[in-house]
Amino acid sequence: MSDTKPLIEISNVVAGYLPGVNILNGCSLTAHAGEIIGIIGPNGAGKSTLLKAMFGLVKIHEGTVTLGGKDITNMRTNKLVEMGVGFVPQTNNVFPSLSVEENLRMGLFLRPKKLRERLDAMYDLFPNLHERKDRSAGALSGGERQSLAMARALMMEPSVLLLDEPSAGLSPVRQDETFIRTRKINKTGVSVVMVEQNARRCLQICDRGYVLDQGKDAYSGAGRELADDPRVIELYLGTLAKDVDAERDDLAH
């Protein structure tokens, strides 16, 4: 894929929530059509900030973000959705008082004429949502809410889906289901850029990975190569694996 034009390209991005206080300090990343890109790193490395900067939620002070060669740096989120960028935040990613189907309808407010077609497509991709289409989103389990958030973002048929910590707070079984679901989405032709604390599992399914540290991409390469890289294991995966194991122990109890 390296010989093809990137679908998304981030070049030397400097960004932050406050003027003069940058979280990203020259971060670069490329994603080609059909790829799953994993972003891992220690807490505070800027992983979620990078996704939010790509989606216009954090101000980029320097550098560029392009989609299909077009500059989309600091573009408004509604415009990015129209152009084919979907985003699933880690929290507050569904409307709890609305039903499952009402949530999905909200995801297609820009193209109401395609509603039936897209609903059918999402129910095919997420059969459990069809079974619960009249249930309020607030009554769903954590894994079901994550499915709904993904489905709503997919209603607009994005070319790339940005996922912020999709397995966070889920039990080990539900985490595995989330990674399987992510692969399934990718196989429909949607490129995925995902931030994950479950670093090992993320690197197992992604085509390429980036390790962020202090707002910069410290290492990058094929997912499984990074997972086996002694430097990455020593500096990052050891700590991250302990964090994941501790989280799983907490969830088990």
Steps between C-alpha positions, in 0.01 A plus 500: 500500500800730541507573126144635499385845597407522869134532587591706806834665561602692812820700464690651794188597691534724805173533690351561843194608693645832619714760317867436567433166671548227241420133550618394154852609410566412138293186453479327160291206378373351175207269436435338163166381369402167656743517792450473873739736675563454873622779728643393835714658768507592869232711666542867415685429176241687293323205338142622541609857431632385163162353400319813619740719303431290189126551556518875557437485875846621604669801343799419279761775529756360257506221243227359275240228474394388152222269385550357152754774435264782607596719794248451782704663778270654764196438283161500676379159616173509303697563181736214581203266546368605159843427351511147641663517843323323789596539865403293806605666828584294805218638715162665446477332160126421498180688588383295803141628500444410134435152364758306304330582170459866592874515570569352157265751338700780664806366322343562159333837547704636207367237256145405605412351160743211563361419845340163425800380299746595773287362782482166321877505447566569869257232617678252272836603646374517861216244536479558876396861435209388285376285786515803730399774255213624720695485826644822645874533452540565872374149575765330285809326631840662454579279201162570341546874544838475330337313209235771475758779505693330220184436297385860534838625376476258205154622392662769282716240320837644605818405321690516829382434856683649799457291818606637839562219751218273370569224754535726807298390801383174342549149634765283329232317299339826387842641416566207269159551338587865439824412321321237291232757414769750400648248258153432362443872439838524330413213266203702370753744353525752783850602609541515878726713719469385859649611831529214748629432850481125432822534307578136431153419368500816291833415339376149423219625276643820350691517172732766634550658839634821647642535849447852633710643781492860620299609200727349236501173308790314664469178299296380205479185295293193425279411795644157572856625451445768764347241733824297472741798505717476816518881529124538484446210741748639753393864483128474437338160478625386840333791679193497279458125540510539878236774478277275290551201732412717802190628324392146414550394863282791615228409252512136603425600857 
